[in-house]
Amino acid sequence: MAQYAVLVYSPAPADPMDLTPDYVALLERYPAQVAELGGQIVTGFALQPSTTATAVHGDIVTDGPFIEAKEVVAGFYVLEAPDLDVALKIAKLNPATIHGGVEVRPLFTPPAE
Amino acid sequence: MSDRQPAAVTSTPEAGDAAPAEHAGAAAHGAAAERAVVEAHRREWAFVLAATARVAGDFDLAEECVQEAYVAALGAWARDGVPDKPGAWLTATARRKAFDVLRRRQVFRSKLPLLVEPDEAEMDEPDEDAVPDDRLRLVFTCCHPAIAREAQVALTLRLVCGVSTGDIARSFLVSEPTMAARVTRAKKKISAARIPYRVPEAAELPERLDAVLTVVHLLYTTGHTAPSGADLVRADLVERALHLTRMLLALMPDEPEVRGLLALLLLTDARRATRTDAEGRLLRLAEQDRSAWDRTAIGEGRRLVLDAFRTGRVGRYALQAAIASLHALAPSYAATDWPQIVQLYDALLTRWPSPVVALNRAVAVSTVAGPAAALADVDALAQDPRLAGYHYLPAVRADLLRQLNRPTEAAQAYRAALELADNDAEREFLTTRLAELT
């Protein structure tokens, strides 16, 4: 099994308290769908809205996310899946893809000597 | 509890030895209480809010409780007389309200860690005589680098000075809902991101203090030359900035830059009354009536500059104040110690390499080495993209070209400055100069 980080992007400020009941219902169904497709969510986190973010560039500290954009990281999870095709199938079912999107990115493991 | 002093021991001027009729006494008490509450709002707000925030755990609750305490004071002080220590009375009352709310909410444990670790001793009824002075914590939290600069300024006015959101909005020429959203968002961030309620440690203090002084200086400069609008000066902001700096100096007497900033503000503000003529037109330094400058402010500012220099740790505010003090002490524009001013600008540039400082240096150079030398400096500065859109650059250029008797180029530069200036008094000044040339 390979491991992927799935970064969830939603329209700023991506406040989890603003999620609609419909969206929450979709989220609740999601782990079952993941399992059905042969994957497993190892761990995941939702984030506070991007208005609470603080960016550090060099020695400059600024209010707000690292990159100002219409969509911001709303959360992330680690997904275990047999391969990328399965991971992408799973990612496509994520409700975040309706109004935002997700980035699927393999976790790094140091190469063997 | 000793928070409600009997009327007999209060020392308001009205409670004199003459014994007025009962109802007249009550009315006098009411008026005295009202005055005392207004005075306490101006003088004690920061202390009361800072001490209440420590136990409330978030600024919204703290503000609510402090406001309620001020309302309660109106009635209690009229009834029982003004207490000896109004600040302590207000703090004890506000903190008690905060405790009550927290107990009711039953979220004590989850709320408290947001600011400071709860002190077991403070869990009991707060002791009004041993209220810690948390004003520095409050200031450093409001000016935390994780908060956007404009929100730092708004938070400082709201939380440290107790200015209403509507008044802050008017000072910065934005709508009240916009300013309210800015303040709310900043307060939410403090709580959600857990910006700590503490004074920075020694190692980070210089940088963090610089942010605080920048916010106060920004308040002052916004008041001193309003960026746009009809009046050149917004006196309320100037007063707030001076009051804040005095408070900071009382709380941090060993920081030479706080001293330097207070000196700079006093020395600049000493000229406030002479910066415009009776019609509100801008007067240049050379045209101002030096006999009308505030000598008391100049004297205090000068002493503070010397004190700051004596520490041997001379920062940018002390250097700017030193320049301002040379101007303030000069008998006339021509008799100003320009060579020393140029030297101070050189020292300032090594500590604060800002193109705005370099532009001011060029003005001083023009009086020492002549307008041609200064013009060369200004033309070099014009290449700096950081000065693009800065209306003083073409204004200074115009003045130098005028002195060099190059009226066509001078007129062009005045027009460029006019396109960038938004303050009415400054625009009128530029328009007049332009008219003299054409």
Boltz contact constraints between the chains, C-beta under 6 A:
constraints:
  - contact:
      token1: [A, 48]
      token2: [B, 192]
      max_distance: 6.0
  - contact:
      token1: [A, 51]
      token2: [B, 185]
      max_distance: 6.0
  - contact:
      token1: [A, 52]
      token2: [B, 189]
      max_distance: 6.0
  - contact:
      token1: [A, 52]
      token2: [B, 192]
      max_distance: 6.0
  - contact:
      token1: [A, 52]
      token2: [B, 193]
      max_distance: 6.0
  - contact:
      token1: [A, 54]
      token2: [B, 146]
      max_distance: 6.0
  - contact:
      token1: [A, 61]
      token2: [B, 145]
      max_distance: 6.0
  - contact:
      token1: [A, 61]
      token2: [B, 146]
      max_distance: 6.0
  - contact:
      token1: [A, 63]
      token2: [B, 146]
      max_distance: 6.0
  - contact:
      token1: [A, 63]
      token2: [B, 147]
      max_distance: 6.0
  - contact:
      token1: [A, 63]
      token2: [B, 148]
      max_distance: 6.0
